[in-house]
């Protein structure tokens, strides 16, 4: 996805079980088996609904937003932001729409499922081969009985829009709980997910957007 739309957001994310870093590697689950389980789980994802908190960390900037997100293969998305500002982001398979009611403004940009490839959001929808697309390693070696696996994924593609991902997934279901994106600039973005529902029925109308009357329309793809 176009980075200007996502405003990606890490921090306390890496503080999870820091004592686990001292745990002997012999106690850790097999990384290859964990990645295989994660691949199987996410390959089966057709749709996602979740409450999210989105954080962005950059020099002099600490930004937090929250709301509800819906995603459906191959590239349909709806992000309803409630706090601190109400706004709506919709991807309908042809374009993205970022609507800010307070500003009475809609920003439109061309976006198809093909544009999702190579972005962090591709991972959410279980697209692509993890081993083929990333170098994988433990971010923190998991302690016995830990509730989550914390894994670093470094893109193999030299031209990737981001430097790495750090994911936290449930060690039982392999459902994604957190996703952090390290940008080449050093800035860090993070998504924390709650009440995750996988493969629930989503109404296709949720991914449609009608431009409200009287708003300013900005089309980024126009020359």
N, C-alpha and C positions, 0 to 999 in steps of 0.2 A: 504494500500500500504506500501511497505517497506520504512521506514522513511529515509534510506540513499539515496533514489532516489528523495524524494520530497523536501528536504531542506526547510521545511515549515517556513513560516514567521509570534505585535499589536501595538500600540503607539498612534498616533493622532487619531486612531480608537476610543479610549475611550474618546476623547475630544469632540466628537459630542454632541452638545447641553447639556453641563454639567449643565447649568442652569435648565435643565429639571428635574434633580434629586431632586430639591426642590418642584416640582409640587406635589400637593396632590394626593394620590393614587386614590381618588374618581374621579379624572379627567381622569385617565388612561383607555384605552380600556380593555376589559376583556381578560386576558392572555389566558385562555382556548380557547376562540373564535379565537384569533390570531393564536395559535398553530394549531387549526383545519383548518384554512384557509391555513396556510403554508403547512400542511400535504397534503391537497387536491391538492394544486398547484404542489408540488414536486412529488407527486405520478403520476402526468400526464406527467412528464418530460421523454422524450425519447432521446433527444439529446440537446447539448448546444454548442454554439460558442460565444466567448467573447474575447475582449481585456483585458489583465490583467496586474496588477503591483503586484509583489511579494516582500514582505519585510521580513527580518529576523533580529531579535534583540536578542543579547546575550551579556554577559559581554565582552566589548572590541570589539564587532562586530556589525556593522550596514551595512547590505547588501540589495541592491535594484536591481531587475531585472524586465524586462517587455517583453511582446510579445503577442501572440495570442494562445488561447487554443480551442480545440475541444474535446468533450466527447460524447459517445454514449453508451446506455445500450447494454449489461449488464456491460461491463468494458473496452470499447475501449477508448483510449486517445491519443491525440497528443498535445504537448506543444512546440510551436515554440518560442524560446527565441531570441530576437533581440538585446537587450541592457542590460548590457554593453558588453556581449559576445554572439556570435551566437552559439546556441546549439539546439539540438532537442531531445525531449523525446517522445517515442512512446510505447503504450501498445497495442498489437494486439490480446489479448485474450489468448495467451500462454506465451509470454515473454514481458519484457520491454527492450527497447534499449535507452541508453543515448549516443548520438553522439555529440562529440565536434570536429568540423572540424579543429580548430586551433591546437589541440593536435593530430589530426588524430587518434582518439581513439573511440572505441565503447564498452560500458559496457553493458553486457546482464545478465538478471536475470529472472528466471521463475516467471510468474505472471499471474493468471487467475482471472476471475470475483469473484471467491470465496475469493481470497486474498483481494479484495476490502472491504469486510465486516469488520466493526469495525474501518474503517479508516475515516478521515474527508472527503475524496473525495467521499465516499459512499453517503454522504449527498447531494453533488452537483447533483448526478444523481437520487435523490429522492427515494433512496432505504431505506427500514426499516421503523419502526414505531417510530416517535419522542417521544411520551409519554412513550412507552415501553422501548426505548433505553436510554432515558435521563431524569434527573431531570431538570425541566425548571423554569426559573425565569427571571424577567426583569433585564437587565444589567443597564439600565437607564430608569426610569419611563418616558414614552413618554409624551411630552407636547401636548396640543390640537393643531391640525394642523401640527404636525410633519410629515415630508415626509417619515421617515423610522421608523421601530420598531427595537430596539436593545435588543437582547435576549441572555441570557447565557444558554448553554446546558452542563450539567455535566453528563458524561457517568455513567450509573448504573453499568456497568461491572467493577469489581475491577481490572481486568487485562488489562484495556484499555491502548493503547500506548500513549494517551495524557490525560491531566488533565481536560480540558474543551474546549468548543468552544464558541465564541461570534459571533453572526451573525447579520447583518443588512439587513433587507428585506424591499422592497417597501410596504407601507401600503395599496396601491391600488391593485397591481398585485401579491404581495407576492414574486416577483422575488428576488433572492439573489443579493445583491449589494456588500457585504463584508463578508469575512469569516476569523476569527482570531482563531489561535490554540495556546492554552497554554500548553506547555510541562511540564512534571513532573519535569524537571530540572530547571524550571523557565524561560527558553527561550520562546520567543513568535514569532509566524509566522503570516503573514497576506496576504490575497489576496484581491485586490480591482478589481471589474469587471466593464467594460464599454462596451457599444454597445452590450448588451446581447441579443442573439437570441436563443429562445427556440423552439425546435422541427422543426427547419429548415432542409432541405435535406442535408445530408452529404454523400460524396462519400466514399464508403468503402475502396477505395484505399488509402485514407488519413491515414488509420490506418495500412498500410503495411510498412515494412521497409526492404530495401535491403542494406546489408553491403557493403559499398564502397570498391573498390579494394585498397590494399596497406595500410589499416589502422590496428592498433593494436586492437585485440579483447580480451576483458577480460570477462570471464564467471564466475560470482560470485558463482554460484551453484556447480561448479566443486570442487571436493575434492582434 
